[in-house]
Amino acid sequence: MRKYNYEDQEAKRYGRIVQATMIHHIYPLADYPMLALQTWNLLPLSAASHNKMHDRLTDEVTGAGLYWQQKRRRDFEKFFSEKN
């Protein structure tokens, strides 16, 4: 959170300054527990922005969540290539 000045990074993407209140795992913790503490996989968000990252009924990643996954894809691939 400190790295991003406690600002919601999804809101900032649209030019708005909103206080972040939680950390979102870009690649879901349930699917990728080994990425839990990788800083590139952590994104400060407000509760409203966090709710836009995945469908709360199915827990599927939404378009907003997929945007961040694509943005961090290089880090994701590097992480797994170094593990092999």
FENGI-V38312 format. One record per residue. N is the residue number from 1. PHI is phi in whole degrees, -180 to 180 (none if undefined). Layout:
# FENGI-V38312
n->(N	N)
phi->(PHI	PHI)
This chain:
# FENGI-V38312
n->(1	2	3	4	5	6	7	8	9	10	11	12	13	14	15	16	17	18	19	20	21	22	23	24	25	26	27	28	29	30	31	32	33	34	35	36	37	38	39	40	41	42	43	44	45	46	47	48	49	50	51	52	53	54	55	56	57	58	59	60	61	62	63	64	65	66	67	68	69	70	71	72	73	74	75	76	77	78	79	80	81	82	83	84)
phi->(none	-61	-56	-107	56	59	-106	-64	-76	-71	-65	-62	-56	-105	82	-103	-106	-133	-71	-79	-122	-156	-109	-106	-90	-58	-96	-51	-58	-63	-90	-133	-61	-70	-99	-52	-113	-75	-59	-69	-96	-108	-136	-70	-142	-82	-62	-63	-67	-62	-66	-85	-80	-152	-65	-72	-84	-103	66	-72	-69	-93	-57	-63	-67	-66	-57	-69	-63	-65	-63	-103	-56	-61	-65	-60	-66	-63	-56	-76	-71	-76	-79	-92)
